[in-house]
Amino acid sequence: MGGVQSLELPPAKGPHKVGCTDIMADHTKQGSFFRLYYPCEASGQVKHPLWIPRYEYCGGLADYLERSKRWCAPVLHLAFGYHEIPVGWDAPFRAAEKYPLIIFSHGLGAFRTVYSAVCIEMASQGFVVAAVEHRDESACATFFFKSPAEDLRQPIGTTTSIEHPPEGPGSPQASPPILEEEWLPYRKIDVAEDDFPLRNQQLHLRVEECSRALDLLAEINNGMLIKNVLPGDFHLSVMKKVAVMGHSFGGSTAILAVAKDQRFRCAVALDSWMFPLTDDIYSSVLRPVFFVNSQKFQTDDSINKMKRLYSTDNEIKIITIVGSVHQSQTDFTLLTGQLLGMAFETKGSIDPVEGLDITNKASLAFLQRHLGLQKDFDQWDALLEGDGHHVILVK
């Protein structure tokens, strides 16, 4: 649709092959749900998961875009439903070394697979990345499980039996028959509603979910057996070097996370949405934060808020990628042709692959510097100073 160029996620450039799996620990809404990307062993048969793991996400995107599900969900499924993520589904973890960890937070109206290109590249370079799917009603759609015997409030959205789950890697498989899916839709804001209280409340819930994912991975790392509601048995070994990363709403989530949870040693905020943050964050002593902004999304007010984080104790870097738009750091910039790209503003004037390459290299350089990694990512240190094609340092 909408173009003749090859529409796919690019292969990772790092030295490691990449695997992924889904982890849901505690089936309830208060549990933890994320997609894990990690360095994996080479294996003979490789299954690639679908980029959109369930049709329900197409309906959720239609809701978020304020389009009719009747026509928009099928169009989105037709446009994106066949795409696969170039990773090995449930591939064996490569346990040859300990890896630093990134907790990744998605943007408003997104879900756990929308930033696969960035997450795959990080994993190929030797990180374990946990892409959280938030249940604060900011995802376009998400789900959890409930027991029919549980006394729950009136369901939010549809509840369906999982006796016949969809097939294919990347989709939830058979779960115990006593559990049922509960889909949680995107929370729309009324025109007359003041959206700041809701967004700030969601922001704090998101940070809790990031910390909860970190708690769970720490338990797995320490050898504790975790019951994964979704199929799969997973063991990993990670270093005690943890960063938090996110896009848009996930960017502000990353900023608040380093302020609230000292286990996060630094944050990478991709085109951060500064609106949900309260003023007290600007007087906080933060761990290092790296802002990678698009040219079209940020306002003068947002940039000034980022600059307010500067202090003698806060190490802040801000760069802008020239020719990029807000969606340039998502997979949509790679998977939309010209027509859909124009309709949904997923492409800027910069080549999508080049724009993501700058984002990844600059982020890797920053992570090496502040996680104390013995890598060669410092070859891209110049990008942190705005020295490079399509890059500007914001002072």
Secondary structure as GFF3:
##gff-version 3
##sequence-region A 1 395
A	DSSP	beta_strand	17	25	.	.	.	ID=ss1
A	DSSP	beta_strand	32	40	.	.	.	ID=ss2
A	DSSP	alpha_helix	56	64	.	.	.	ID=ss3
A	DSSP	alpha_helix	69	80	.	.	.	ID=ss4
A	DSSP	beta_strand	88	89	.	.	.	ID=ss5
A	DSSP	beta_strand	99	105	.	.	.	ID=ss6
A	DSSP	alpha_helix	116	124	.	.	.	ID=ss7
A	DSSP	beta_strand	128	132	.	.	.	ID=ss8
A	DSSP	beta_strand	141	146	.	.	.	ID=ss9
A	DSSP	beta_strand	159	160	.	.	.	ID=ss10
A	DSSP	beta_strand	180	185	.	.	.	ID=ss11
A	DSSP	alpha_helix	195	221	.	.	.	ID=ss12
A	DSSP	beta_strand	238	247	.	.	.	ID=ss13
A	DSSP	alpha_helix	249	260	.	.	.	ID=ss14
A	DSSP	beta_strand	264	270	.	.	.	ID=ss15
A	DSSP	three_ten_helix	279	283	.	.	.	ID=ss16
A	DSSP	beta_strand	289	294	.	.	.	ID=ss17
A	DSSP	alpha_helix	300	308	.	.	.	ID=ss18
A	DSSP	beta_strand	316	321	.	.	.	ID=ss19
A	DSSP	three_ten_helix	326	329	.	.	.	ID=ss20
A	DSSP	alpha_helix	332	335	.	.	.	ID=ss21
A	DSSP	alpha_helix	338	344	.	.	.	ID=ss22
A	DSSP	alpha_helix	352	371	.	.	.	ID=ss23
A	DSSP	three_ten_helix	377	380	.	.	.	ID=ss24
A	DSSP	alpha_helix	381	384	.	.	.	ID=ss25
A	DSSP	beta_strand	391	393	.	.	.	ID=ss26
###
